[in-house]
Amino acid sequence: MEIQLLEIGSRLETRRHKYLPFQLTAASSITPSFFAKCVMDEEIKQRLQNNKIWQRGFFMILYMGIYGFCNFLIICIFFFQFVTLIITGQPNALLLNFSQSLGAYIRQIISYMALNTDHLPFPFSAWPVDGSTEQLTNDSNTSN
């Protein structure tokens, strides 16, 4: 894409390019990095107006809080299982299943927050059962 300066008589006429927010004059110096910056600024402006990006940011903040609570919960399970192991000689079977599915849930949260998937974890989808992660799909990032 070129910016054309046309000479009409003794003066230069300028043409406005659709990506530039201002009009160029003959004295203006245009460098490729300047032009790219103007185009990138427009693209950034369009992304800032995209509701999907803001919605994703909201869910990422929500899942940060859920992730922190799940980490606290898993630490409590570690200590409880250790005490149960000392007292009874074996871990609690119900907590084994729950901690396995909680670990899968934490993995789903991390995958969503790291932008590896667009799949929303629980409560917007089913709770992972028995530590299975088949609900986790590897979607490409389509939040344009």
Summary of the structure (lengths in Angstrom):
residues: 144
radius of gyration: 27.5
end to end distance: 24.4
largest distance: 99.2
contacts: 320
relative contact order: 0.09
helix: 53%
strand: 6%
